Amino acid sequence: MGITTNDIQRVASLAKLRVEQSEVGELTSQLSKVLDLVSQLAEVDTEGVEPMVHAFELSNVLVADKVSSSLPRGEVLKNSPSHDEEFFRVPPVLG
């Protein structure tokens, strides 16, 4: 499957890329080579090969949640530069 200069210009237009006329010939050659390599993949016998999402087996690598008690409110608030009895005090962010 060959690619033409018109194909290059159309793809560049769709992708909103500016391609100089001097670059079109080189891009045509490079993309033709890429398409030739992809067409070789179509020739590979994949009969009996299971489709896969990743090349490697992946598993959940997160640590399991563990319930524990939280710090007392007073202890947490004493580390704050500004607070009242229940909450952190922060500067207003709206007008």
GUDRENLO-473310 format. One record per atom (N, C-alpha, C): residue in one letter; chain; x, y, z. Coordinates in Angstrom, 1 decimal, decimal comma. Layout:
PT   r   c     east    north       up
PT   A   A        X        Y        Z
...
This chain:
PT   r   c     east    north       up
PT   M   A      0,8     -1,2      0,0
PT   M   A      0,0      0,0      0,0
PT   M   A      0,9      1,2      0,0
PT   G   A      0,8      2,0     -1,0
PT   G   A      1,6      3,2     -1,1
PT   G   A      0,9      4,4     -0,6
PT   I   A      1,7      5,4     -0,3
PT   I   A      1,1      6,7      0,2
PT   I   A      1,5      7,8     -0,7
PT   T   A      0,7      8,7     -1,0
PT   T   A      0,9      9,7     -2,0
PT   T   A      1,2     11,0     -1,3
PT   T   A      1,7     12,0     -2,1
PT   T   A      1,8     13,3     -1,5
PT   T   A      0,5     13,9     -1,2
PT   N   A     -0,6     13,6     -1,9
PT   N   A     -1,9     14,1     -1,5
PT   N   A     -2,3     13,5     -0,2
PT   D   A     -2,0     12,3      0,1
PT   D   A     -2,3     11,7      1,4
PT   D   A     -1,6     12,4      2,5
PT   I   A     -0,3     12,8      2,3
PT   I   A      0,5     13,5      3,3
PT   I   A     -0,2     14,9      3,6
PT   Q   A     -0,5     15,6      2,5
PT   Q   A     -1,2     16,9      2,7
PT   Q   A     -2,5     16,8      3,4
PT   R   A     -3,3     15,8      3,0
PT   R   A     -4,6     15,6      3,7
PT   R   A     -4,5     15,3      5,2
PT   V   A     -3,6     14,4      5,5
PT   V   A     -3,4     14,0      6,9
PT   V   A     -2,8     15,3      7,7
PT   A   A     -1,9     16,0      7,1
PT   A   A     -1,4     17,2      7,7
PT   A   A     -2,5     18,2      7,9
PT   S   A     -3,4     18,3      7,0
PT   S   A     -4,5     19,3      7,1
PT   S   A     -5,5     18,8      8,2
PT   L   A     -5,8     17,5      8,3
PT   L   A     -6,7     17,0      9,3
PT   L   A     -6,0     17,2     10,7
PT   A   A     -4,7     17,0     10,8
PT   A   A     -4,0     17,1     12,1
PT   A   A     -3,6     18,6     12,4
PT   K   A     -4,0     19,5     11,5
PT   K   A     -3,7     20,9     11,6
PT   K   A     -2,2     21,1     11,8
PT   L   A     -1,4     20,4     10,9
PT   L   A      0,0     20,6     10,9
PT   L   A      0,5     21,3      9,7
PT   R   A      1,4     22,2      9,8
PT   R   A      2,0     22,9      8,7
PT   R   A      3,2     22,0      8,1
PT   V   A      3,0     21,5      6,9
PT   V   A      4,1     20,8      6,3
PT   V   A      4,6     21,5      5,1
PT   E   A      5,9     21,8      5,1
PT   E   A      6,5     22,5      4,0
PT   E   A      6,5     21,6      2,8
PT   Q   A      6,5     22,2      1,6
PT   Q   A      6,5     21,4      0,4
PT   Q   A      7,8     20,6      0,3
PT   S   A      8,9     21,1      0,8
PT   S   A     10,2     20,4      0,8
PT   S   A     10,2     19,2      1,7
PT   E   A      9,3     19,1      2,6
PT   E   A      9,2     18,0      3,6
PT   E   A      8,3     16,9      3,1
PT   V   A      7,4     17,2      2,1
PT   V   A      6,4     16,2      1,7
PT   V   A      7,1     15,0      1,1
PT   G   A      8,1     15,1      0,3
PT   G   A      8,7     14,0     -0,3
PT   G   A      9,3     13,0      0,7
PT   E   A     10,0     13,6      1,7
PT   E   A     10,7     12,8      2,7
PT   E   A      9,6     12,1      3,6
PT   L   A      8,5     12,8      3,9
PT   L   A      7,5     12,2      4,7
PT   L   A      6,8     11,1      4,0
PT   T   A      6,6     11,3      2,7
PT   T   A      6,0     10,2      1,9
PT   T   A      6,8      9,0      1,9
PT   S   A      8,1      9,1      1,8
PT   S   A      9,0      8,0      1,8
PT   S   A      9,0      7,3      3,2
PT   Q   A      9,1      8,1      4,2
PT   Q   A      9,1      7,5      5,6
PT   Q   A      7,8      6,8      5,9
PT   L   A      6,7      7,4      5,6
PT   L   A      5,4      6,8      6,0
PT   L   A      5,1      5,6      5,1
PT   S   A      5,6      5,5      3,9
PT   S   A      5,5      4,3      3,0
PT   S   A      6,2      3,2      3,7
PT   K   A      7,4      3,5      4,2
PT   K   A      8,2      2,4      4,9
PT   K   A      7,5      1,9      6,1
PT   V   A      6,9      2,8      6,9
PT   V   A      6,1      2,4      8,1
PT   V   A      4,9      1,5      7,7
PT   L   A      4,2      1,9      6,6
PT   L   A      3,1      1,1      6,2
PT   L   A      3,5     -0,3      5,7
PT   D   A      4,7     -0,3      5,0
PT   D   A      5,2     -1,6      4,6
PT   D   A      5,5     -2,5      5,8
PT   L   A      6,1     -2,0      6,8
PT   L   A      6,4     -2,8      8,0
PT   L   A      5,1     -3,3      8,7
PT   V   A      4,1     -2,4      8,7
PT   V   A      2,8     -2,8      9,3
PT   V   A      2,1     -3,9      8,5
PT   S   A      2,2     -3,8      7,2
PT   S   A      1,6     -4,8      6,3
PT   S   A      2,3     -6,2      6,5
PT   Q   A      3,6     -6,2      6,9
PT   Q   A      4,3     -7,4      7,2
PT   Q   A      3,6     -8,1      8,5
PT   L   A      3,1     -7,3      9,4
PT   L   A      2,5     -7,9     10,5
PT   L   A      1,2     -8,7     10,2
PT   A   A      0,5     -8,3      9,1
PT   A   A     -0,7     -9,0      8,7
PT   A   A     -0,4    -10,4      8,1
PT   E   A      0,9    -10,6      7,8
PT   E   A      1,3    -11,9      7,2
PT   E   A      1,6    -12,9      8,3
PT   V   A      1,8    -12,4      9,6
PT   V   A      2,1    -13,3     10,7
PT   V   A      0,9    -14,2     11,0
PT   D   A      1,2    -15,5     11,2
PT   D   A      0,2    -16,5     11,6
PT   D   A     -0,1    -16,3     13,1
PT   T   A     -1,3    -15,8     13,4
PT   T   A     -1,8    -15,6     14,8
PT   T   A     -2,8    -16,6     15,2
PT   E   A     -3,0    -17,7     14,5
PT   E   A     -4,0    -18,7     14,8
PT   E   A     -3,6    -19,3     16,2
PT   G   A     -4,6    -19,3     17,1
PT   G   A     -4,4    -19,9     18,4
PT   G   A     -3,7    -19,0     19,4
PT   V   A     -3,5    -17,8     19,0
PT   V   A     -2,8    -16,8     19,9
PT   V   A     -3,9    -16,0     20,6
PT   E   A     -3,9    -16,1     22,0
PT   E   A     -4,9    -15,3     22,8
PT   E   A     -4,6    -13,8     22,7
PT   P   A     -5,7    -13,1     22,4
PT   P   A     -5,5    -11,6     22,5
PT   P   A     -5,1    -11,2     23,9
PT   M   A     -4,3    -10,1     24,0
PT   M   A     -4,0     -9,6     25,3
PT   M   A     -4,0     -8,1     25,3
PT   V   A     -4,2     -7,5     26,5
PT   V   A     -4,3     -6,1     26,7
PT   V   A     -2,8     -5,6     26,9
PT   H   A     -2,0     -6,2     27,6
PT   H   A     -0,6     -5,8     27,9
PT   H   A      0,3     -7,0     27,6
PT   A   A      1,5     -6,6     27,3
PT   A   A      2,5     -7,6     27,1
PT   A   A      2,9     -8,4     28,3
PT   F   A      2,7     -7,8     29,5
PT   F   A      3,1     -8,4     30,7
PT   F   A      1,8     -8,6     31,6
PT   E   A      1,8     -9,7     32,4
PT   E   A      0,7     -9,9     33,3
PT   E   A      0,8     -8,7     34,4
PT   L   A     -0,3     -8,1     34,6
PT   L   A     -0,4     -7,0     35,6
PT   L   A     -1,4     -7,4     36,6
PT   S   A     -1,0     -7,0     37,8
PT   S   A     -2,0     -7,2     38,9
PT   S   A     -2,0     -5,9     39,7
PT   N   A     -3,0     -5,8     40,6
PT   N   A     -3,2     -4,6     41,4
PT   N   A     -2,0     -4,5     42,4
PT   V   A     -1,3     -3,4     42,3
PT   V   A     -0,1     -3,2     43,2
PT   V   A     -0,4     -2,3     44,3
PT   L   A     -1,7     -2,0     44,6
PT   L   A     -2,0     -1,1     45,7
PT   L   A     -2,0     -1,9     47,0
PT   V   A     -1,7     -1,2     48,1
PT   V   A     -1,7     -1,8     49,4
PT   V   A     -3,2     -1,9     49,9
PT   A   A     -3,5     -3,0     50,5
PT   A   A     -4,9     -3,1     51,0
PT   A   A     -5,2     -2,1     52,1
PT   D   A     -6,4     -1,5     52,0
PT   D   A     -6,8     -0,6     53,1
PT   D   A     -6,9     -1,2     54,4
PT   K   A     -6,4     -0,5     55,4
PT   K   A     -6,4     -1,0     56,8
PT   K   A     -7,1      0,1     57,7
PT   V   A     -8,1     -0,3     58,4
PT   V   A     -8,8      0,7     59,3
PT   V   A     -7,9      0,9     60,5
PT   S   A     -7,7      2,2     60,8
PT   S   A     -7,0      2,5     62,1
PT   S   A     -7,6      3,8     62,7
PT   S   A     -7,3      4,0     63,9
PT   S   A     -7,9      5,2     64,5
PT   S   A     -7,2      6,4     64,1
PT   S   A     -7,9      7,6     64,1
PT   S   A     -7,3      8,8     63,6
PT   S   A     -6,7      9,6     64,8
PT   L   A     -6,0     10,6     64,6
PT   L   A     -5,4     11,4     65,6
PT   L   A     -6,5     12,2     66,3
PT   P   A     -6,4     12,6     67,5
PT   P   A     -7,4     13,4     68,2
PT   P   A     -7,4     14,8     67,5
PT   R   A     -8,6     15,4     67,4
PT   R   A     -8,7     16,7     66,7
PT   R   A     -7,8     17,8     67,3
PT   G   A     -7,7     17,8     68,6
PT   G   A     -6,9     18,8     69,3
PT   G   A     -5,4     18,7     68,9
PT   E   A     -5,0     17,5     68,8
PT   E   A     -3,6     17,3     68,5
PT   E   A     -3,3     17,7     67,1
PT   V   A     -4,2     17,5     66,2
PT   V   A     -4,0     17,9     64,8
PT   V   A     -4,1     19,4     64,7
PT   L   A     -5,0     20,0     65,3
PT   L   A     -5,2     21,5     65,2
PT   L   A     -4,1     22,2     65,9
PT   K   A     -3,4     21,7     66,8
PT   K   A     -2,3     22,4     67,5
PT   K   A     -1,1     22,6     66,5
PT   N   A     -1,0     21,9     65,4
PT   N   A      0,0     22,0     64,4
PT   N   A     -0,3     23,1     63,4
PT   S   A     -1,6     23,6     63,5
PT   S   A     -2,0     24,6     62,5
PT   S   A     -1,7     26,0     63,0
PT   P   A     -1,2     26,9     62,0
PT   P   A     -0,9     28,3     62,4
PT   P   A     -2,2     29,0     62,8
PT   S   A     -3,4     28,6     62,3
PT   S   A     -4,6     29,3     62,6
PT   S   A     -5,8     28,4     62,7
PT   H   A     -6,5     28,3     63,8
PT   H   A     -7,6     27,4     63,9
PT   H   A     -8,6     27,9     64,9
PT   D   A     -9,8     27,3     64,9
PT   D   A    -10,7     27,5     66,1
PT   D   A    -10,9     26,2     66,8
PT   E   A    -11,9     26,0     67,5
PT   E   A    -12,0     24,7     68,2
PT   E   A    -12,2     23,5     67,4
PT   E   A    -12,7     23,7     66,1
PT   E   A    -13,0     22,5     65,3
PT   E   A    -12,3     22,5     64,0
PT   F   A    -12,0     23,6     63,4
PT   F   A    -11,5     23,6     62,0
PT   F   A    -10,2     24,4     61,8
PT   F   A     -9,5     24,1     60,7
PT   F   A     -8,4     25,0     60,3
PT   F   A     -9,0     26,3     59,8
PT   R   A     -8,3     27,4     60,0
PT   R   A     -8,7     28,7     59,5
PT   R   A     -7,8     29,0     58,3
PT   V   A     -8,4     29,3     57,2
PT   V   A     -7,7     29,6     56,0
PT   V   A     -8,1     31,0     55,4
PT   P   A     -7,3     31,7     54,6
PT   P   A     -7,8     32,9     54,1
PT   P   A     -8,9     32,7     53,1
PT   P   A     -9,8     33,6     52,9
PT   P   A    -10,9     33,4     52,0
PT   P   A    -10,4     33,4     50,5
PT   V   A    -11,0     32,5     49,7
PT   V   A    -10,5     32,4     48,3
PT   V   A    -11,5     33,1     47,4
PT   L   A    -12,7     33,4     47,8
PT   L   A    -13,6     34,1     46,9
PT   L   A    -13,8     35,5     47,4
PT   G   A    -13,6     36,5     46,4
PT   G   A    -13,8     37,9     46,5
PT   G   A    -13,8     38,4     47,9
